[in-house]
Amino acid sequence: MTGSLVHPMPSQPGVSRELPYDEVHRLQETARRIRATCIQLAHDGKEGHLNGALSSVDILLALYGGWLNTTPVDPRNPDRDRLLFSKGHACTSLYAVLAESGFLPKEMLALYAQNDSPLPSHPCVHALPLLECSAGSLGHGLGMAGGIAYGLRLDGRPSRVVALISDGECNEGSTWEAATFGAANGLDRLLVVVDNNGVQSVGRADALMGGTSIEEKFEAFGWRARTVDGHDIGALLSVLREVPFEKGRPSAIVAKTTAGKGVSFMEDQVLWHYRVPSDEDLKNALAELDAVPIHFSV
């Protein structure tokens, strides 16, 4: 099954593809439909977590639409790049992008958060073997990614490994233990992207983390880090093409995003971490996005 975002793996594994302007523009248009899909799924599945789902859409589209060396034609290719979606509570964005990319039938999205569904409200590799890992308990994604990157290097594989984590996971000591491991072992095919939307489950990241710089923290742990507008797909693709930022060191991209991005009454509001959209919320959000959920257009 060929997806509309992901192209076949290039002849040289691990080499990013440069996308022309019209492709970047197409990804930006796709982002509206993905956001509409996330909101529809949250409404129908009676699950929240829209803050982090909507903030991560552009990051996922940049990864699947222009950087990850993977294809739905051969999704278990041993030389594929690996994405570990560590912020599992925000998985509606992951499921929607996987469906848009051809890794899942779009019709499957209607099963989100249903009993015995392959798409539970937190990703489970036993329910959906396509995934690289289960997620939901925060703070483990970077450690798993570092271990996978280390093992792939031992096997002589060219694959890159990226962990998409939340800024809330940067509260976790396990994240920084993993950062130490990555730097100590020179894992320059390891990338972490931090969805830095500034909002956590019960408050604002700066208040909970002391207003410190995530980029400076990764630099202090021996990584090379860059900060980028996490809603500018062109900028995301540009910085991704520079990975690794320094040979022999892992790379960190701090993507500055807006919680609840794309819907004015959801943006930067702590309550939308858990709140489930009502019928009226759904109607207003879809009207503002002016987009149809992707599984409704099949």
LUMBA-824266 format. One record per residue: x, y, z of N, C-alpha, C in turn; residue number from 0; residue in one letter. Coordinates in steps of 0.05 Angstrom, whole numbers, always signed. Each point is the difference from the previous one (the first is absolute). Layout:
(zaro (X, Y, Z), (X, Y, Z), (X, Y, Z), NUM, a) ...
//
This chain:
(zaro (+17, -24, +0), (-17, +24, +0), (+18, +25, +0), 0, m) (zaro (-3, +17, -19), (+17, +24, -3), (-13, +23, +13), 1, t) (zaro (+14, +14, +18), (-11, +23, +14), (+3, +26, -15), 2, g) (zaro (-14, +20, +9), (+1, +26, -13), (+22, +18, +10), 3, s) (zaro (+14, -8, +22), (+21, +15, +11), (+27, -13, -4), 4, l) (zaro (+2, -25, +7), (+26, -14, +0), (+5, -12, -28), 5, v) (zaro (+25, +4, -9), (+9, -11, -26), (+17, -25, +6), 6, h) (zaro (+6, -17, -20), (+17, -23, +4), (+27, +9, +12), 7, p) (zaro (+12, -19, +14), (+26, +6, +13), (+20, +7, -22), 8, m) (zaro (+17, +21, +5), (+20, +7, -20), (+21, -21, -3), 9, p) (zaro (+16, +2, -22), (+20, -20, -5), (+22, +0, +20), 10, s) (zaro (+5, +22, +14), (+19, +2, +21), (-14, +3, +26), 11, q) (zaro (-4, -21, +16), (-15, +2, +25), (+13, +21, +18), 12, p) (zaro (-18, +15, +14), (+9, +20, +19), (+5, +27, -12), 13, g) (zaro (-6, +4, -26), (+4, +25, -13), (-27, +14, -2), 14, v) (zaro (-3, +25, +10), (-24, +15, -1), (-7, +9, -28), 15, s) (zaro (-26, +3, -6), (-8, +10, -25), (-7, +30, +2), 16, r) (zaro (+9, +16, -19), (-8, +28, +0), (-26, +3, -16), 17, e) (zaro (-19, +15, +12), (-26, +3, -13), (-2, +28, -12), 18, l) (zaro (-11, +2, -24), (-5, +26, -12), (-22, +15, +15), 19, p) (zaro (-3, +26, -6), (-19, +17, +14), (-28, -11, -2), 20, y) (zaro (-8, -10, -23), (-28, -9, -3), (-6, -24, +17), 21, d) (zaro (+20, -16, +5), (-3, -23, +18), (-3, +9, +29), 22, e) (zaro (+16, +20, +8), (-2, +12, +27), (-28, +12, +4), 23, v) (zaro (-9, +14, -21), (-27, +12, +1), (-22, -21, +3), 24, h) (zaro (+4, -22, -14), (-20, -22, +2), (+0, -12, +28), 25, r) (zaro (+23, -2, +13), (+1, -10, +27), (-14, +19, +19), 26, l) (zaro (+3, +26, -5), (-14, +20, +17), (-30, -3, -3), 27, q) (zaro (-10, -4, -24), (-28, -4, -4), (-9, -26, +13), 28, e) (zaro (+16, -21, -2), (-7, -25, +13), (-2, +3, +30), 29, t) (zaro (+16, +18, +11), (-1, +4, +29), (-28, +7, +10), 30, a) (zaro (-14, +16, -15), (-27, +8, +9), (-18, -25, +1), 31, r) (zaro (+2, -17, -20), (-17, -24, +0), (+8, -20, +23), 32, r) (zaro (+26, -1, +6), (+9, -17, +22), (-11, +11, +26), 33, i) (zaro (+1, +26, +4), (-10, +12, +25), (-31, -5, +2), 34, r) (zaro (-14, +3, -22), (-29, -6, +0), (-4, -29, +9), 35, a) (zaro (+17, -18, -10), (-2, -28, +7), (+5, -5, +29), 36, t) (zaro (+20, +13, +11), (+6, -3, +29), (-24, +8, +17), 37, c) (zaro (-13, +22, -7), (-23, +10, +15), (-23, -19, -2), 38, i) (zaro (-5, -10, -24), (-22, -19, -5), (+5, -25, +17), 39, q) (zaro (+24, -10, +0), (+7, -25, +15), (-4, +5, +30), 40, l) (zaro (+9, +23, +10), (-3, +5, +28), (-30, +2, +8), 41, a) (zaro (-15, +12, -17), (-29, +2, +5), (-13, -27, -1), 42, h) (zaro (+5, -16, -21), (-14, -25, -3), (+10, -21, +20), 43, d) (zaro (+26, +1, +7), (+11, -19, +18), (-3, +8, +29), 44, g) (zaro (-10, +24, +5), (-4, +11, +27), (+27, +0, +15), 45, k) (zaro (+21, +8, -14), (+26, +3, +12), (+10, +29, -5), 46, e) (zaro (+16, +9, +18), (+11, +27, -2), (+27, +2, -13), 47, g) (zaro (+19, +14, +13), (+28, +2, -9), (+3, +15, -27), 48, h) (zaro (-18, +19, -5), (+2, +14, -26), (+23, +21, +0), 49, l) (zaro (+7, +10, +24), (+22, +19, +0), (+25, -11, -14), 50, n) (zaro (+9, -23, +9), (+24, -11, -11), (-3, -13, -27), 51, g) (zaro (-24, -9, -6), (-5, -12, -27), (+2, +22, -21), 52, a) (zaro (-14, +22, +5), (+0, +22, -20), (+27, +14, -3), 53, l) (zaro (+15, +1, +22), (+26, +13, -1), (+20, -16, -16), 54, s) (zaro (-3, -26, -1), (+20, -18, -12), (-5, -6, -30), 55, s) (zaro (-22, +9, -11), (-8, -7, -27), (+22, +8, -21), 56, v) (zaro (+9, +24, +1), (+19, +9, -20), (+27, -14, +3), 57, d) (zaro (+8, -7, +24), (+25, -15, +4), (-3, -27, -13), 58, i) (zaro (-22, -14, +5), (-4, -27, -12), (-1, +2, -31), 59, l) (zaro (-13, +20, -10), (-1, +3, -29), (+27, +5, -13), 60, l) (zaro (+17, +16, +14), (+27, +4, -10), (+16, -25, +1), 61, a) (zaro (-3, -16, +21), (+15, -25, +2), (-9, -20, -21), 62, l) (zaro (-26, -5, -2), (-10, -20, -18), (-1, +10, -29), 63, y) (zaro (-3, +26, -4), (-3, +10, -27), (+26, +8, -13), 64, g) (zaro (+22, +1, +16), (+25, +10, -13), (+26, -9, +12), 65, g) (zaro (-1, -17, +22), (+25, -7, +12), (+4, -30, +6), 66, w) (zaro (-20, -12, +12), (+2, -28, +8), (+5, -18, -25), 67, l) (zaro (+19, -17, +3), (+6, -19, -21), (-16, -26, +6), 68, n) (zaro (-25, +0, -9), (-19, -22, +5), (-21, +1, -21), 69, t) (zaro (-14, -22, -3), (-21, -2, -21), (-21, -20, +8), 70, t) (zaro (-26, +5, -5), (-20, -20, +6), (+2, -25, -18), 71, p) (zaro (+14, +2, -22), (+4, -23, -17), (+17, -21, +14), 72, v) (zaro (+19, +8, +17), (+17, -18, +15), (+5, +11, +28), 73, d) (zaro (-20, +1, +17), (+2, +14, +25), (+19, -12, +20), 74, p) (zaro (+7, -25, -4), (+19, -13, +19), (+28, -4, -12), 75, r) (zaro (+6, +15, -20), (+27, -2, -12), (+20, +5, +22), 76, n) (zaro (+20, -18, +3), (+19, +2, +22), (+17, +25, +0), 77, p) (zaro (+2, +13, -24), (+15, +25, -2), (-17, +25, +2), 78, d) (zaro (-25, -3, +8), (-18, +23, +2), (+9, +18, +23), 79, r) (zaro (-8, +26, -2), (+2, +17, +23), (-22, -7, +20), 80, d) (zaro (+6, +4, +25), (-19, -7, +21), (-11, +26, +13), 81, r) (zaro (-26, +2, +3), (-12, +22, +16), (-13, -12, +25), 82, l) (zaro (+8, +10, +23), (-12, -7, +25), (-17, +24, +10), 83, l) (zaro (-26, -4, -1), (-18, +21, +8), (-4, -2, +30), 84, f) (zaro (+16, +14, +16), (+1, -4, +28), (-24, +13, +15), 85, s) (zaro (-10, +22, -11), (-22, +15, +13), (-26, -14, -8), 86, k) (zaro (-4, -24, +10), (-21, -18, -9), (-28, +11, +4), 87, g) (zaro (-5, +17, +19), (-26, +11, +5), (-10, +17, -24), 88, h) (zaro (+18, +9, -17), (-7, +17, -23), (-3, -16, -25), 89, a) (zaro (-5, -26, +2), (+2, -18, -23), (-20, +4, -22), 90, c) (zaro (-21, +16, +3), (-18, +4, -23), (+16, +12, -23), 91, t) (zaro (+19, +18, +6), (+16, +11, -22), (+17, -21, -14), 92, s) (zaro (+11, -18, +16), (+16, -22, -12), (-17, -18, -17), 93, l) (zaro (-23, -8, +10), (-17, -18, -15), (-9, +13, -26), 94, y) (zaro (-7, +26, +2), (-10, +14, -24), (+22, +2, -21), 95, a) (zaro (+24, +7, +8), (+22, +2, -19), (+8, -27, -12), 96, v) (zaro (-1, -21, +17), (+6, -26, -11), (-21, -8, -21), 97, l) (zaro (-25, +7, +5), (-21, -6, -20), (+3, +17, -25), 98, a) (zaro (+6, +25, +3), (+5, +17, -23), (+24, -9, -16), 99, e) (zaro (+19, -12, +13), (+25, -9, -13), (-3, -27, -12), 100, s) (zaro (-22, -14, +4), (-5, -26, -13), (+8, -24, +18), 101, g) (zaro (+8, +5, +24), (+8, -22, +18), (-25, -14, +12), 102, f) (zaro (-22, +15, +1), (-25, -11, +11), (-23, +7, -19), 103, l) (zaro (-20, -17, -2), (-24, +8, -15), (-13, +23, +14), 104, p) (zaro (-9, +20, -14), (-12, +23, +13), (-25, -8, +15), 105, k) (zaro (-15, -20, -10), (-24, -9, +13), (+5, -10, +28), 106, e) (zaro (+25, -9, +5), (+6, -11, +27), (-1, +22, +21), 107, m) (zaro (+3, +25, -7), (-1, +21, +20), (-26, +1, +15), 108, l) (zaro (-21, -9, -12), (-26, -1, +14), (+0, -18, +24), 109, a) (zaro (+20, -17, +2), (+2, -19, +23), (+15, +12, +24), 110, l) (zaro (+9, +24, -3), (+16, +13, +22), (-15, -2, +27), 111, y) (zaro (+15, -9, +20), (-10, -1, +28), (-24, -18, +4), 112, a) (zaro (-5, -19, -19), (-22, -19, +4), (+11, -25, +13), 113, q) (zaro (-17, -17, +11), (+8, -24, +13), (+14, -18, -20), 114, n) (zaro (+23, -12, +8), (+15, -19, -16), (+10, +13, -27), 115, d) (zaro (+3, +26, +0), (+8, +14, -25), (+31, -2, -3), 116, s) (zaro (+9, -1, -25), (+29, +3, -5), (+10, +28, +5), 117, p) (zaro (-18, +19, +5), (+7, +28, +5), (-10, +9, +27), 118, l) (zaro (+12, -10, +22), (-9, +9, +26), (+9, +29, +5), 119, p) (zaro (-10, +11, +22), (+6, +28, +6), (+29, +6, +8), 120, s) (zaro (+15, -21, +5), (+29, +2, +2), (+12, -23, -18), 121, h) (zaro (+19, +6, -16), (+9, -20, -20), (+11, -25, +13), 122, p) (zaro (-7, -23, -11), (+9, -26, +11), (+10, -17, -23), 123, c) (zaro (+25, -8, +1), (+12, -16, -21), (-13, -27, -3), 124, v) (zaro (-13, -10, +21), (-13, -26, -2), (-27, +3, -14), 125, h) (zaro (-12, +23, +1), (-25, +5, -15), (+6, +8, -29), 126, a) (zaro (+22, +15, -4), (+8, +10, -26), (+29, -6, -5), 127, l) (zaro (+7, -24, -10), (+29, -8, -2), (+16, +19, -19), 128, p) (zaro (-13, +16, -15), (+14, +19, -17), (+18, +19, +16), 129, l) (zaro (-9, +6, +25), (+15, +19, +17), (+27, -11, +8), 130, l) (zaro (+18, +18, +7), (+26, -8, +10), (+0, -5, +30), 131, e) (zaro (-20, +11, +14), (-1, -4, +29), (-28, +8, +9), 132, c) (zaro (-7, -9, +24), (-23, +10, +14), (+7, +26, +14), 133, s) (zaro (-20, +16, +6), (+6, +26, +13), (-23, +8, +18), 134, a) (zaro (+6, +18, +18), (-20, +10, +18), (+11, +8, +26), 135, g) (zaro (+17, -17, +12), (+15, +7, +24), (+23, +17, -8), 136, s) (zaro (-1, +26, +6), (+19, +19, -11), (+28, -3, +11), 137, l) (zaro (+20, +6, -17), (+27, +0, +9), (+16, -24, -9), 138, g) (zaro (-12, -18, -16), (+14, -24, -8), (+9, +1, -29), 139, h) (zaro (-12, +17, -17), (+4, +0, -28), (+29, +4, -8), 140, g) (zaro (+13, +19, +12), (+28, +6, -8), (+19, -22, +8), 141, l) (zaro (-6, -13, +23), (+17, -23, +8), (-3, -23, -19), 142, g) (zaro (-24, -6, -8), (-4, -21, -20), (+13, +7, -26), 143, m) (zaro (-3, +25, -9), (+12, +8, -25), (+30, -2, +1), 144, a) (zaro (+12, +8, +22), (+29, -3, +3), (+10, -29, -2), 145, g) (zaro (-15, -18, +14), (+7, -28, -1), (-3, -12, -28), 146, g) (zaro (-21, +8, -15), (-4, -9, -27), (+23, +10, -18), 147, i) (zaro (+6, +26, +3), (+22, +12, -17), (+26, -14, +6), 148, a) (zaro (+6, -7, +25), (+24, -14, +7), (+1, -28, -13), 149, y) (zaro (-22, -14, +2), (-2, -27, -11), (+3, +1, -31), 150, g) (zaro (-13, +19, -13), (+2, +2, -29), (+28, +5, -9), 151, l) (zaro (+15, +17, +16), (+28, +5, -7), (+16, -25, +3), 152, r) (zaro (-5, -16, +21), (+15, -25, +3), (-5, -19, -23), 153, l) (zaro (-25, +1, -11), (-7, -17, -23), (+10, +11, -27), 154, d) (zaro (+11, +24, +1), (+10, +12, -25), (-23, +11, -17), 155, g) (zaro (-23, +6, +12), (-22, +11, -16), (+3, +30, -3), 156, r) (zaro (-10, +11, -23), (+2, +29, -4), (-23, +16, +11), 157, p) (zaro (-18, -13, +14), (-25, +12, +9), (+5, +23, +20), 158, s) (zaro (-18, +20, -2), (-1, +21, +20), (-24, -6, +19), 159, r) (zaro (+2, +10, +24), (-21, -4, +20), (-8, +27, +11), 160, v) (zaro (-26, +6, +0), (-10, +25, +11), (-21, -5, +21), 161, v) (zaro (+3, +13, +22), (-20, +0, +22), (-14, +27, +0), 162, a) (zaro (-27, -1, -3), (-16, +24, +3), (-11, +0, +28), 163, l) (zaro (+10, +20, +16), (-8, +1, +28), (-13, +27, +6), 164, i) (zaro (-13, +1, +23), (-13, +25, +9), (+18, +16, +18), 165, s) (zaro (-6, +26, +3), (+16, +15, +19), (-4, -10, +29), 166, d) (zaro (-24, -12, +5), (-5, -11, +26), (+19, -23, +7), 167, g) (zaro (+8, -15, -21), (+19, -22, +5), (+27, +10, +8), 168, e) (zaro (+5, +25, -5), (+26, +12, +8), (+0, +5, +30), 169, c) (zaro (-22, -5, +14), (-1, +1, +29), (+12, -26, +11), 170, n) (zaro (+1, -21, -16), (+7, -27, +9), (+30, -5, +0), 171, e) (zaro (+10, -10, +23), (+28, -6, +2), (+9, -21, -21), 172, g) (zaro (-18, -18, -7), (+7, -21, -19), (+7, +12, -27), 173, s) (zaro (-12, +22, -7), (+6, +13, -26), (+30, +9, +0), 174, t) (zaro (+9, +10, +23), (+27, +11, +1), (+21, -23, +3), 175, w) (zaro (-8, -22, +13), (+17, -24, +0), (+4, -9, -29), 176, e) (zaro (-21, -1, -15), (+2, -8, -28), (+17, +20, -16), 177, a) (zaro (-3, +25, +6), (+17, +20, -14), (+29, -5, +5), 178, a) (zaro (+7, -6, +25), (+28, -7, +7), (+10, -24, -16), 179, t) (zaro (-17, -20, -2), (+8, -25, -15), (+5, +7, -29), 180, f) (zaro (-18, +16, -12), (+4, +6, -28), (+25, +16, -6), 181, g) (zaro (+7, +19, +18), (+24, +15, -4), (+25, -16, +5), 182, a) (zaro (-1, -16, +22), (+23, -16, +7), (+8, -20, -21), 183, a) (zaro (-20, -9, -16), (+5, -20, -20), (+1, +11, -29), 184, n) (zaro (+0, +26, -2), (+3, +14, -26), (-21, -8, -20), 185, g) (zaro (-25, -2, +9), (-22, -10, -18), (-10, +23, -18), 186, l) (zaro (+16, +5, -21), (-8, +22, -18), (-22, -7, -20), 187, d) (zaro (-10, -24, +1), (-24, -7, -15), (-25, +0, +18), 188, r) (zaro (+3, +11, +24), (-22, +3, +18), (-9, +29, +1), 189, l) (zaro (-26, +5, -3), (-12, +26, +0), (-23, +0, +20), 190, l) (zaro (-2, +21, +15), (-24, +5, +16), (-13, +26, -9), 191, v) (zaro (-26, -1, -4), (-16, +24, -6), (-18, +5, +24), 192, v) (zaro (+3, +24, +12), (-17, +7, +24), (-23, +17, -10), 193, v) (zaro (-24, -9, +4), (-24, +16, -5), (-3, +19, +23), 194, d) (zaro (+11, +24, -2), (+1, +19, +22), (-23, +19, -2), 195, n) (zaro (-24, -10, +8), (-24, +16, -2), (-6, +17, +25), 196, n) (zaro (+16, -4, +20), (-2, +18, +24), (-22, -7, +19), 197, g) (zaro (-16, -21, -6), (-22, -7, +18), (+3, -30, +7), 198, v) (zaro (-3, -5, +26), (+0, -27, +10), (-28, -7, +12), 199, q) (zaro (-3, -23, +11), (-26, -9, +8), (-13, +18, +21), 200, s) (zaro (+15, +11, +18), (-12, +16, +22), (+11, +28, +1), 201, v) (zaro (+14, +9, -20), (+11, +27, +1), (+18, +6, -23), 202, g) (zaro (+15, +22, +2), (+18, +9, -21), (+28, -10, +5), 203, r) (zaro (+13, -7, -22), (+27, -12, +2), (+20, +17, +14), 204, a) (zaro (+0, +26, -7), (+20, +18, +13), (-3, +1, +30), 205, d) (zaro (-25, +0, +10), (-4, +1, +28), (+9, -26, +14), 206, a) (zaro (-5, -23, -14), (+6, -26, +11), (+30, -7, -3), 207, l) (zaro (+13, +12, -20), (+28, -7, -5), (+19, +23, +7), 208, m) (zaro (-10, +21, +11), (+18, +22, +9), (+8, +19, -22), 209, g) (zaro (-13, -1, -23), (+6, +19, -22), (+27, -4, -13), 210, g) (zaro (+10, -25, +1), (+27, -5, -11), (-3, -8, -30), 211, t) (zaro (+23, +2, -14), (+0, -5, -29), (+5, -30, -5), 212, s) (zaro (-18, -12, -15), (+4, -28, -7), (+23, -3, -19), 213, i) (zaro (+4, +18, -19), (+23, -1, -18), (+26, +0, +16), 214, e) (zaro (+2, +19, +19), (+25, +2, +16), (+4, -25, +16), 215, e) (zaro (-21, -13, +10), (+3, -24, +15), (+12, -22, -17), 216, k) (zaro (-11, -4, -24), (+12, -21, -17), (+29, +6, -7), 217, f) (zaro (+6, +25, -5), (+28, +8, -6), (+17, -7, +24), 218, e) (zaro (-10, +5, +24), (+16, -6, +24), (+5, -30, +4), 219, a) (zaro (-18, -16, -11), (+3, -29, +2), (+16, -11, -24), 220, f) (zaro (+12, +17, -16), (+18, -10, -21), (-12, -3, -27), 221, g) (zaro (-25, +8, -3), (-14, -1, -26), (+5, +26, -15), 222, w) (zaro (-8, +0, -25), (-1, +25, -15), (-29, +5, -6), 223, r) (zaro (-9, +24, +7), (-29, +6, +0), (-6, +25, -16), 224, a) (zaro (-24, +1, -12), (-10, +23, -14), (-29, +4, +9), 225, r) (zaro (-9, +25, -1), (-28, +7, +5), (-12, +10, -25), 226, t) (zaro (-25, -8, -6), (-13, +7, -25), (-30, +4, +5), 227, v) (zaro (-13, +15, -18), (-29, +3, +1), (-12, -27, -8), 228, d) (zaro (-14, -12, +19), (-11, -27, -4), (-25, -1, -17), 229, g) (zaro (-9, +23, -10), (-23, +1, -18), (+8, +9, -28), 230, h) (zaro (+26, +5, -4), (+10, +7, -26), (+12, -25, -13), 231, d) (zaro (-15, -13, -17), (+9, -25, -11), (+25, +3, -17), 232, i) (zaro (+2, +22, -14), (+24, +5, -16), (+24, +3, +18), 233, g) (zaro (-2, +14, +23), (+22, +4, +19), (+7, -27, +13), 234, a) (zaro (-21, -16, +6), (+6, -26, +12), (+15, -18, -20), 235, l) (zaro (-8, +0, -25), (+14, -16, -20), (+29, +10, -4), 236, l) (zaro (+4, +26, +1), (+26, +11, -3), (+19, -9, +22), 237, s) (zaro (-9, +2, +25), (+17, -8, +23), (+4, -30, +0), 238, v) (zaro (-21, -15, -8), (+4, -29, -1), (+21, -9, -19), 239, l) (zaro (+3, +15, -22), (+20, -7, -20), (+29, +4, +10), 240, r) (zaro (+2, +15, +22), (+27, +5, +12), (+8, -20, +20), 241, e) (zaro (-18, -19, +7), (+6, -21, +20), (+18, -20, -13), 242, v) (zaro (+22, -9, +14), (+8, +9, +27), (+13, +27, -1), 243, p) (zaro (-4, +16, +21), (+11, +26, +1), (+30, +0, +4), 244, f) (zaro (+10, -22, +12), (+29, -3, +3), (+6, -30, -1), 245, e) (zaro (+19, -9, -15), (+8, -28, -1), (+9, -9, +27), 246, k) (zaro (-10, -23, +8), (+7, -12, +26), (-16, +9, +23), 247, g) (zaro (-21, +17, -5), (-17, +9, +21), (-30, -3, -8), 248, r) (zaro (-17, -8, +19), (-29, -1, -7), (-11, +28, -3), 249, p) (zaro (-23, +2, -13), (-12, +26, -7), (-27, +3, +14), 250, s) (zaro (-6, +25, +8), (-25, +7, +12), (-12, +23, -15), 251, a) (zaro (-26, -2, -7), (-15, +22, -11), (-22, +7, +20), 252, i) (zaro (+1, +25, +9), (-21, +10, +18), (-20, +15, -18), 253, v) (zaro (-23, -12, -4), (-20, +12, -17), (-19, +17, +17), 254, a) (zaro (+1, +26, -3), (-17, +18, +15), (-28, -1, -13), 255, k) (zaro (-19, -9, +15), (-27, -4, -11), (-21, +13, +18), 256, t) (zaro (-25, -1, -9), (-22, +11, +15), (-19, -23, +7), 257, t) (zaro (-5, -4, +25), (-20, -20, +9), (-27, +6, -13), 258, a) (zaro (-13, -21, -11), (-25, +3, -13), (+0, +15, -26), 259, g) (zaro (+23, +0, -13), (+5, +16, -24), (-22, -4, -21), 260, k) (zaro (-10, +22, -12), (-18, -1, -22), (-29, +7, +6), 261, g) (zaro (-6, -1, +26), (-28, +5, +9), (+2, +22, +21), 262, v) (zaro (-10, +24, -6), (+4, +23, +17), (-8, -4, +29), 263, s) (zaro (-23, -14, +5), (-9, -3, +27), (+14, -22, +15), 264, f) (zaro (+17, -15, -13), (+15, -21, +13), (+29, +9, +5), 265, m) (zaro (+10, +18, -16), (+29, +7, +0), (+9, +10, +28), 266, e) (zaro (+22, -11, +9), (+14, +9, +24), (-18, -1, +25), 267, d) (zaro (-18, -19, +1), (-18, -3, +23), (+5, -26, +14), 268, q) (zaro (+8, +2, +26), (+6, -24, +15), (-23, -20, +1), 269, v) (zaro (-25, +10, +1), (-23, -18, +3), (-3, -20, -23), 270, l) (zaro (+11, +7, -24), (-3, -18, -23), (+21, -23, +0), 271, w) (zaro (+15, -2, +22), (+16, -24, +3), (-18, -25, +3), 272, h) (zaro (-21, +3, +16), (-17, -22, +6), (-28, +2, -11), 273, y) (zaro (-9, +24, -6), (-28, +5, -7), (-8, -15, -26), 274, r) (zaro (-23, -12, +0), (-11, -13, -24), (-18, +20, -14), 275, v) (zaro (+3, +4, -27), (-17, +19, -14), (-29, -8, +0), 276, p) (zaro (-18, +19, +6), (-28, -5, -2), (-9, +1, -29), 277, s) (zaro (-25, -5, -5), (-11, +2, -27), (+4, +28, -11), 278, d) (zaro (-5, +20, +17), (+4, +28, -8), (+29, +7, -5), 279, e) (zaro (+17, -10, +17), (+29, +4, -3), (+9, -12, -27), 280, d) (zaro (-9, -24, -6), (+7, -13, -25), (-9, +16, -24), 281, l) (zaro (-25, +8, +1), (-11, +16, -22), (+16, +26, -5), 282, k) (zaro (+6, +14, +22), (+15, +25, -3), (+28, -4, -9), 283, n) (zaro (+13, -21, +11), (+28, -5, -8), (+2, -8, -29), 284, a) (zaro (-17, -17, -10), (+1, -8, -28), (-6, +23, -19), 285, l) (zaro (-18, +18, +9), (-7, +23, -16), (+24, +19, -2), 286, a) (zaro (+14, +3, +23), (+24, +18, +0), (+22, -11, -17), 287, e) (zaro (+4, -26, +1), (+21, -13, -16), (-8, -2, -29), 288, l) (zaro (-26, +0, -5), (-10, -2, -28), (+11, -25, -13), 289, d) (zaro (-2, -22, +14), (+12, -25, -9), (-18, -24, +8), 290, a) (zaro (+2, -21, -16), (-15, -25, +5), (+19, -21, +11), 291, v) (zaro (-6, -13, +22), (+17, -22, +10), (+7, -20, -22), 292, p) (zaro (+24, -10, -1), (+9, -16, -23), (-16, -26, -2), 293, i) (zaro (-10, -11, +22), (-15, -25, -2), (-29, +5, -9), 294, h) (zaro (-8, +25, -1), (-27, +6, -9), (-1, +5, -30), 295, f) (zaro (+24, +3, -12), (+2, +6, -28), (+7, -24, -17), 296, s) (zaro (+0, -24, +12), (+7, -24, -15), (-23, -8, -18), 297, v) 
//
